[in-house]
Amino acid sequence: MNELTIEGYLTELGKKEGTPGGGSATAYIGSMSAALIRMVADIQKDKKKYAEYKETIEEALAKAHDLRQSFEQLAREDAVAFEPVLKAYKLPKDTKEEKRERDEAVEKAIKGAAKPPLTMLEKSHELLDLIEELTRMKMNGTIVNDLMVAVLFMGTVLETAVLNVTINTKLLSDDETRFELEEQAQERLLSGKERISRLYEQIHYFLMTDEWAD
């Protein structure tokens, strides 16, 4: 997947035998949001009216770039994350020892498959930090629309990342581990949705009135 163009990736995504799926697509939505945030920061960085925020904007540029790369890496990781699960299910289970080893391998593989979407939730909050920073600068112009697009993208990432966690955890036989992972995902989702709701209201108000609410 490293060398795929967007067209090539979408072709793979649309194949029944293709490796990427919903989790990988979710990560790429996150990477697009990070790229949008970097673009917004890049446009504003040399403007005199934001001179007092120059250091913050430069840090946002670097962080947005790093987050874009993180989401791209998560897209690659998620695309292959379920393969160990499938292999584990194919292990022999004729003897008691074989069954025990198979069960352990399945549990380990499922936990591994849940890691990419859990990390997406974590990285989503880091990206929301950047959007909040840029919003506090009360930027003007059509560029604010791109902030809104990034916010809407992140709402999708949060919702779908949780779906991708639970599609894996429901296969776990260890109830304690399943509860822990699902609770962790839900906490990140709820706190993220609260942040997105506030950002949406702030940015929507500006887009409708051309001014930021006090």
C-alpha positions in Angstrom: 0.0 0.0 0.0 3.0 2.3 0.5 3.3 3.2 -3.3 -0.5 3.3 -4.1 -1.9 6.5 -5.6 -5.3 7.6 -4.5 -6.8 6.0 -7.5 -4.9 2.8 -6.9 -6.0 2.8 -3.2 -9.6 3.3 -4.1 -9.4 0.5 -6.7 -8.0 -1.9 -4.0 -10.6 -0.7 -1.5 -13.4 -1.6 -4.0 -12.1 -5.1 -4.7 -13.6 -8.1 -2.9 -10.1 -9.6 -2.5 -8.6 -6.2 -1.6 -6.7 -5.8 1.7 -8.0 -2.4 2.9 -11.4 -2.0 4.4 -13.4 0.4 6.6 -10.7 0.8 9.2 -8.1 1.8 6.6 -10.4 4.2 4.9 -11.2 5.8 8.3 -7.5 6.4 8.9 -7.2 8.1 5.5 -10.0 10.4 6.4 -8.0 11.3 9.5 -5.0 12.0 7.3 -7.0 14.3 5.1 -8.2 16.2 8.1 -4.6 16.6 9.3 -3.6 17.8 5.8 -6.4 20.4 5.8 -5.3 21.7 9.2 -1.7 22.0 8.0 -3.0 23.9 4.9 -4.9 26.4 7.1 -1.9 27.0 9.3 0.4 27.3 6.3 -1.8 30.0 4.7 -1.9 32.0 7.9 1.6 31.7 9.2 3.1 34.8 7.6 0.2 37.1 8.0 0.9 40.2 10.2 -2.4 39.9 12.0 -1.3 36.5 13.4 2.2 37.6 14.2 1.6 37.0 18.0 0.7 33.4 17.2 3.6 32.7 14.8 5.3 30.2 17.2 2.0 28.4 17.8 1.2 28.2 14.1 4.6 26.8 13.3 4.2 24.2 15.9 0.7 23.4 14.5 2.3 23.0 11.0 4.8 20.4 12.3 2.2 18.6 14.4 -0.3 18.4 11.6 2.3 17.0 9.3 3.2 14.3 11.9 -0.4 13.5 12.5 -1.0 13.1 8.8 1.8 10.6 8.7 0.5 8.8 11.8 -2.9 8.3 10.2 -1.4 7.1 7.0 0.7 4.6 8.9 -2.5 3.5 10.8 -4.2 3.0 7.4 -1.5 0.6 6.4 -1.5 -1.2 9.8 -5.3 -1.6 9.8 -5.3 -3.0 6.3 -3.3 -6.0 7.5 -4.4 -6.1 11.1 -7.0 -8.9 10.7 -4.7 -11.3 8.8 -3.2 -12.7 12.0 -6.7 -13.3 13.3 -7.7 -15.3 10.2 -4.4 -17.3 10.5 -5.0 -18.0 14.2 -8.5 -19.4 13.5 -7.0 -21.8 11.0 -4.6 -23.4 13.6 -5.3 -27.0 14.5 -7.6 -27.7 17.4 -7.7 -31.5 17.5 -6.1 -32.0 20.9 -6.6 -30.1 24.1 -3.1 -28.6 23.8 -3.7 -27.5 20.2 -7.0 -26.0 21.2 -5.4 -24.0 24.1 -2.7 -22.7 21.8 -5.2 -21.8 19.1 -7.4 -19.9 21.6 -4.4 -18.0 22.9 -3.3 -17.1 19.4 -6.8 -16.0 18.5 -7.1 -13.7 21.6 -3.6 -12.2 21.0 -4.4 -11.6 17.3 -7.8 -9.9 18.0 -6.2 -7.6 20.6 -3.6 -6.7 17.9 -6.4 -6.0 15.4 -8.1 -3.6 17.8 -4.9 -1.5 18.3 -5.0 0.6 15.1 -8.6 1.9 15.6 -7.8 2.6 19.3 -4.8 4.6 18.3 -6.9 6.5 15.7 -9.1 7.6 18.6 -6.0 8.9 20.5 -4.6 10.7 17.4 -8.1 12.2 16.7 -7.9 14.0 20.1 -4.5 15.3 19.2 -5.8 16.7 16.0 -8.8 18.2 17.8 -6.2 20.0 19.9 -4.8 21.7 16.8 -8.3 22.7 15.5 -9.1 24.3 18.9 -5.8 26.2 18.8 -6.5 27.6 15.3 -10.1 28.4 16.2 -8.9 30.4 19.2 -7.0 32.6 16.8 -10.4 33.7 15.3 -9.3 33.4 11.7 -11.3 35.1 9.0 -12.2 34.3 5.4 -13.2 31.3 3.5 -10.3 29.3 5.1 -12.6 28.9 8.1 -14.7 26.6 5.9 -11.7 24.2 5.7 -11.6 24.1 9.5 -15.3 23.0 9.5 -14.6 20.3 7.0 -11.8 19.0 9.2 -14.1 19.0 12.2 -16.8 17.0 10.3 -14.1 14.6 9.1 -13.0 14.0 12.7 -16.6 13.2 13.8 -16.6 10.5 11.2 -13.2 9.2 12.3 -14.3 9.0 15.9 -17.5 7.2 15.2 -16.1 4.7 12.8 -12.9 4.0 14.8 -15.2 2.9 17.7 -17.1 0.6 15.3 -13.8 -0.9 14.2 -12.8 -1.5 17.8 -16.0 -3.3 18.7 -16.1 -5.4 15.6 -12.9 -7.0 16.9 -13.5 -7.0 20.6 -16.8 -8.8 20.3 -14.7 -11.8 19.1 -12.8 -11.9 22.4 -13.7 -14.6 24.9 -11.9 -12.7 27.7 -14.8 -10.5 29.0 -12.6 -8.4 31.2 -10.3 -7.4 28.3 -13.3 -6.8 26.0 -14.9 -4.5 28.5 -11.7 -2.6 29.1 -11.0 -2.0 25.5 -14.6 -1.0 24.7 -14.9 1.3 27.6 -11.7 3.0 26.6 -13.0 3.5 23.1 -16.4 4.8 24.3 -14.7 7.3 26.6 -12.6 8.7 23.8 -15.7 8.8 21.6 -17.9 10.7 24.1 -15.2 13.2 25.0 -14.4 13.7 21.3 -18.0 14.3 20.4 -18.3 16.9 23.0 -15.3 18.7 21.7 -16.5 18.4 18.1 -19.9 19.8 19.1 -18.4 22.9 20.6 -16.1 23.4 17.6 -19.0 23.0 15.2 -21.1 25.6 17.0 -18.2 28.1 17.1 -17.2 27.7 13.5 -20.8 27.5 12.2 -21.6 30.7 13.9 -18.7 32.4 12.1 -19.7 30.9 8.7 -23.2 32.3 9.2 -22.3 35.7 10.6 -18.7 36.5 9.5 -17.8 37.1 13.1 -16.8 34.9 16.1 -19.0 34.7 19.1 -17.6 36.3 22.3 
